[in-house]
Amino acid sequence: MIMADLPIELKSLRILIIDDEENIRFALTMCLESDGHKIISVGTIDDALEQTAREAFDLIFLDVRLGTQNGLDCIKPLLEENPWARIVVITAFASRR
């Protein structure tokens, strides 16, 4: 059986975490590594783009607010480097209307 035939829960994924909060990066890293995934975690858009230029990722966790930057602005460049990656947008801020 080849890796592509395995259910996704049995695969080890390469995951990039992009969040400016160190404690969020740490918690996600610990949780995902305990499931056997390879994690790279960064705090800035520039660091994220540098990582995606160097290696491929299966999954990317992307914070909406990265300091003064908008994380959503880097979705297009992230997908240009990793078009097969899935991006999960996360935030600690609730929206209010």
Secondary structure, DSSP 8 states (H G I E B T S, - for coil): --GGGS-GGGS--EEEEE-S-HHHHHHHHHHHHHTT-EEEEESSHHHHHHHHHHS--SEEEEESEETTEEGGGGHHHHHHH-TT-EEEEE-S-----
